[in-house]
Amino acid sequence: MVARYHEAMIDWLDERTLDFPPTQRALGPESDAPGLLAAGGDLSPERLAAAYARGIFPWFGPNQPPLWWAPDPRMVLQTAHFKLSRSLRKTLQHFIRTPGCEIRVDSALPEVLRACAQAPREGQSGTWILPEMQAAYLAWSRAQGAVHSIETWMDGELAGGLYGVNLGGMFFGESMFMRRTDASKIALAALICLCRRHGIPWIDCQQNTRHLASLGAAEVPRQQFEAHIQQALQRPTPQDWTYHPALWAQLGPAFDRDAGLDL
């Protein structure tokens, strides 16, 4: 079970509309489920789009109805604040120079979803990426092209990656996994390059973890987060998510020089 909740404390969604209650009505830090806003509804592409546009996301466990969350504060990775550590720099340099290593986008979204669902999580015994959630994100990808997977490939095998949602000038990170050391960090670095290329300044990380903080993510108040989303939604949604090796230049001139890249 992802969270405990009490029916009388949260709103149940009207399936006839795409309306959500104001996020200010989400449960507070003193509750058993801080950030929980509502329950019920479906997982249609239209409802998911309506939720994300308001800074709301689904997260629930087996035998639960869809649960909708709007935590305060919100964990955000500003792409300008991404921490490229010395060790990650060396890992990326090696990856770029090694034949058979490449970044692909959206070539294996179903496999990335399954791998993220199976990845162990600190403090969690199960997964929220249930089969119905995987099906929902795949349907959203087919219907509106909003869901993307950033994939680290080595020797023809999917070594790690992440997936998330892009609306306008905002990217909402969902989950990541790795089958080889640092493969998920490589995918995140590639996402940073893509976001910088497309003028996307914030990546939503939803909730605070030490791992995300070590990469430069930090908490912002929910009100500030929602205000940023409304501005970001005014920007056009990028149409081309192809990853070209030249995009590594988005990590900065010093990185290019140290990596010995001819970009």
Secondary structure by P-SEA (a helix, b strand, c coil): ccbbbbcccbbbbccccccccccccccccccccccccbbbbcccaaaaaaaaaacbbbbbcccccbbbbbcccbbbbccccccccaaaaaaaaaaaacccccccccccaaaaaaaaaaccccccccccccaaaaaaaaaaaaacccbbbbbbbccccccccccccccccbbbbccccccccaaaaaaaaaaaaaaaaacccbbbcccccaaaaaabbbbbcaaaaaaaaaaaaaccccccccccccccccccaaaaaaacccc
